[in-house]
């Protein structure tokens, strides 16, 4: 007796791709709010006469809100659904953008940025989570990576939006008004995101977890066809558990390994120095001898390289695999950070070489830790705790981001630029060994197969 053929799946799922692109626009909001402050910060400092401590708090207040949004997004999405909470994140982001455009005091601006950050933090957790649960296994990495591509697109586009707005008037107008338009312009992508989210379905895995099998089957049929949908539904049902996962479940023995991997990757993404470069690139380049205009031009090069090599990651992630990209990228990042540190230590290395290795570092990050971490933390956890576990990993990521953004200036002042980059390089080297030892390859595996992998190892 011959075994029945496995159900034939579509080579390309139009609906999965469209839904994933819509969900990934949440990454554009993340990128916009990350980059917009770089153009507005000087005008805001002059408008409100901020000291360095208050200026730092105004900049990093968004990250505080993002950490809070990431922290509770998992619980809410497990209860109310991924789609509804994505819509809520867009609404909160719009409210924060409106509030950022109209304040008369710096306190009002900080409160508005915290509110907007909550929306960004929610979207940073829920968009990759939604995509991982809607995407076919064979292209899941590529589709989840669209989120990171949306982030870098938001950063890249915002550099030019800031420049255009600042060019509308003189310095007095910039100080009084331009920064309001910069921060308030986020209303447009926020409203667009909210409207587009109305047209996407809830994820079939959340529907199954909440005993809505008929609706889950309808979504699967729309994406993969009737024959494949039945097989997918059967696979989900085989591993479906009726009890609701809790935060306490995250620390049980069966989940310790995936939680360790998810949290460690999230933290490594930040503490290997990428946002130190993204937030403080002009000041870093000035230390190489570049003038103000040259430093700003070189900063745009950083954004361009980040954008271009994230496109490369979209092509590679389902071909080369997650683990291979992590190993190669982290190794190259380690080398680049070591050389950059040496460049700042030795006066003989030209500034152009330091720029080259910083750009190479950004390229290595863009094809490895940048997109792969968001993919991994959205796919390695079991369905019943995926919302909470992804939220916990994202919370750790945002806290690590806050740590780097706050301590980088102090490290430069305390141990020097060279030692700071060597420190990031040492952390990156630890990441290489961690990825080699602890991170599994998930390329081409369904979420249920990944869940079974962890179950077999517990």
Buried (B, 14 or more C-beta within 10 A) or exposed (E): EEEEEEBEBBEEBEBBBBBBBBBBBBBBBBBBBBBBBBBBBBBBBBBBEBEEEBBBBBBBBBBBBBBBBBBBBBBBBBEEBBBBBBBBBBBBBBBBBBBBBEBEEBEEBBBBBBBBBBBBBBBBBBBBBBBBBBBBBBBBBBBBBBBBBBBBBBBBBBBEBBEEBBEEEEEEEBBEBBBBBBBBBBBEBBBBBBEBBEEBBBBBBBBBBBEBBEBBBBBBBBBBBEBBBBBBBEBBEEBBEEEEBEEEBBEEEEBEBBBEBBBBBBBBBBBBBBBBBBBBBBBBBBEBEBEEEBBBEBBBBBBBBBBBBBBBBBEBBBEBBBBBBBBBBBBBBBBBBBBBBBBBBEEEBEBEBBBBBBBBBBBBBBBBBBBBBBBBBBBBBBBBBBBBBBBBBBBBBBBBBBBBBBBBBEBBEEEBBBBBBBBBBBBBBBBBEBBEEEBBEBBEBBBBEBBBBBEEEE
